[in-house]
Amino acid sequence: MKILVFNDYCIIGNIAMKANISVLSQNGHEVFGVPTKIFSSNMSYKDYISFDMPNFSEVAKKIIEIKDVDAIYIGFIDNEETFEIIKEILQKFKGKVILDPILGDNGVKYSGTKSEQITFYKELLKFADVVTPNLMEAMLLTNYNKNFSEIEREDVEKIAKNLLEMGVKQIIIKSFEKNNLLNTLYFSENTIKWFESEKVELKICGTGDVFSSLVTSELVKGEQLENSIQKIQTLLFENIIKQEKQDGLNEIQLENFKIGE
């Protein structure tokens, strides 16, 4: 399958578009990556620099002209021009759309997140076949007004229902911690299903990008996502516990992410 990825590109760090291209390619897809922004490193590094992709509009539209893509994956967006171009493309697009909003984690917005970014993602929800926010991002998208530390399963289901009403067809909410387990919710018009996995007591950058890339692969292959999530979580856990830990910042290693049958 041919997949067009709109996401940021970090020169240093196994995250964002670098993770998308690696994981999707390992699973047999042809990937066309158009950066929405270019970073010297991910934002965990001190004194990173960033700039918008030159000629984004021309490059994005040219890819659509010359390649018949099956799916579009959307990650980081932080300026209106990029958002408007992507929205224009989606209005005419007939394939699958995967939205992975990049807004915050663990109860807080990322330091650079602006209110207009939340607005961008809200408007793109109506085009999406699946959205893959973590719990904090899902709360921001739905303006869910409750203390992050007090969220329960019923709250997560209410948030997912709100996202469904905003137009997205399938919702996968990640990173809800309860009883020292990571809980993931799959929610659609006809299905509510919870998944649990062990929590690794170490923050590793890039796991969310890998998760959403694997969801994308399964979606475009025609798999039922509610049957894929456990496979994806198991594959992630097996990779994380095997990878060598470093002092300081840990990043996901991208070598072994082909989903088995």
Residue pairs with C-beta under 8 A, 6 or more apart in sequence:
1 28
1 29
1 30
1 70
1 71
1 220
1 221
2 29
2 30
2 31
2 32
2 67
2 68
2 69
2 70
2 71
3 24
3 29
3 30
3 31
3 32
3 69
3 70
3 71
3 72
3 73
3 216
3 220
4 32
4 34
4 63
4 64
4 67
4 69
4 71
4 72
4 73
5 17
5 20
5 21
5 24
5 31
5 32
5 33
5 34
5 72
5 73
5 75
6 34
6 36
6 60
6 72
6 73
6 74
6 75
6 77
6 82
6 86
7 16
7 17
7 20
7 33
7 35
7 36
7 73
7 74
7 75
7 76
7 100
7 209
8 16
8 17
8 35
8 36
8 37
8 38
8 39
8 50
8 75
8 76
8 102
9 16
9 17
9 18
9 33
9 35
9 37
9 38
9 39
10 16
10 17
10 18
10 39
10 40
10 41
10 42
11 38
11 39
11 40
11 41
12 40
12 41
12 42
12 45
13 41
13 42
13 45
13 205
13 206
13 251
14 22
14 205
14 206
14 251
14 252
14 253
14 254
15 42
15 205
15 206
15 209
15 251
15 252
16 42
16 75
16 76
16 206
16 209
17 33
17 35
17 75
18 254
19 206
19 209
19 210
19 213
19 252
19 254
20 31
20 33
20 73
20 75
20 209
20 212
20 213
20 216
21 31
21 33
22 254
22 257
23 209
23 210
23 213
23 214
23 217
23 254
23 257
24 31
24 213
24 216
24 217
25 31
26 257
26 258
27 214
27 217
27 257
27 258
27 259
28 217
29 217
29 220
32 63
32 67
32 69
34 53
34 56
34 59
34 60
34 63
35 53
35 56
36 52
36 53
36 56
36 75
36 76
36 77
36 78
36 82
37 50
37 51
37 52
37 53
37 76
37 78
37 79
37 82
38 50
38 51
38 52
38 53
39 48
39 49
39 50
40 48
40 49
40 50
41 48
42 48
42 205
43 110
43 111
43 112
44 205
44 249
45 249
52 79
52 82
53 59
53 82
56 81
56 82
56 85
57 81
57 85
60 85
60 86
60 89
61 85
61 89
63 69
64 89
64 93
69 95
70 95
70 96
70 220
71 95
71 96
71 97
71 98
71 216
71 219
71 220
72 89
72 90
72 93
72 95
72 96
72 97
72 98
73 98
73 100
73 212
73 213
73 216
74 86
74 97
74 98
74 99
74 100
74 124
74 128
75 100
75 102
75 209
75 212
76 102
77 83
77 86
77 102
77 117
77 120
77 121
78 112
78 114
78 117
80 116
80 120
83 120
83 123
83 124
86 124
87 123
87 124
87 127
90 97
90 124
90 127
91 127
93 127
96 129
96 219
96 220
97 127
97 128
97 129
98 128
98 129
98 130
98 131
98 132
98 212
98 215
98 216
98 219
99 121
99 124
99 125
99 127
99 128
99 130
99 131
99 132
99 168
100 131
100 132
100 133
100 208
100 209
100 212
101 121
101 131
101 133
101 137
101 140
101 141
102 110
102 137
103 109
103 110
103 113
103 117
103 118
103 121
103 133
103 136
103 137
103 140
103 141
104 110
104 113
104 134
104 136
104 137
104 140
105 134
105 136
105 137
105 175
105 208
106 136
106 148
106 175
107 136
107 148
107 149
108 136
109 136
109 140
118 140
118 141
121 141
122 141
122 166
125 131
125 141
125 163
125 166
125 167
125 168
126 166
126 167
126 168
127 167
128 167
128 168
128 169
129 168
129 169
129 170
129 219
130 168
130 169
130 170
130 171
130 172
130 215
130 219
130 225
131 163
131 168
131 170
131 171
131 172
132 172
132 174
132 208
132 211
132 212
132 215
133 141
133 173
133 174
134 173
134 174
134 175
134 208
135 148
135 151
135 156
135 159
135 173
135 174
135 175
135 176
136 148
136 175
138 144
138 156
138 159
138 160
138 163
138 171
138 173
139 146
139 148
139 151
139 159
141 163
141 166
142 159
142 162
142 163
142 166
144 155
144 158
144 159
144 162
146 155
151 176
152 178
153 176
153 178
153 183
153 185
153 194
156 173
156 176
156 183
156 185
157 185
157 187
157 192
159 173
160 171
160 173
160 185
160 187
160 192
161 187
163 171
163 187
164 171
164 187
164 188
164 189
169 188
169 189
170 186
170 187
170 188
170 225
171 185
171 186
171 187
171 188
172 184
172 185
172 186
172 187
172 215
172 225
172 229
173 184
173 185
173 187
174 182
174 184
174 208
174 211
175 182
175 208
176 182
176 183
176 184
176 185
177 183
177 199
180 199
181 196
181 197
181 198
181 199
182 196
182 197
182 198
182 199
182 233
183 194
183 195
183 196
184 194
184 195
184 196
184 197
184 229
184 233
185 192
185 193
185 194
185 195
186 192
186 193
186 194
186 195
186 225
186 226
186 229
187 193
188 226
191 226
193 226
193 229
195 229
195 230
195 233
197 233
197 234
197 236
197 237
198 237
200 237
200 240
200 241
202 240
202 245
202 250
203 250
204 240
204 243
204 250
204 251
204 252
205 249
205 250
205 251
205 252
206 251
206 252
206 254
207 236
207 240
207 252
209 252
210 236
210 252
210 254
210 257
211 232
211 233
211 236
213 257
214 228
214 232
214 235
214 236
214 257
214 259
215 225
215 228
215 229
215 232
217 259
218 225
218 228
218 232
218 259
219 225
228 259
231 259
231 260
232 259
235 257
235 259
235 260
239 252
239 253
239 256
239 257
240 252
243 250
243 252
243 253
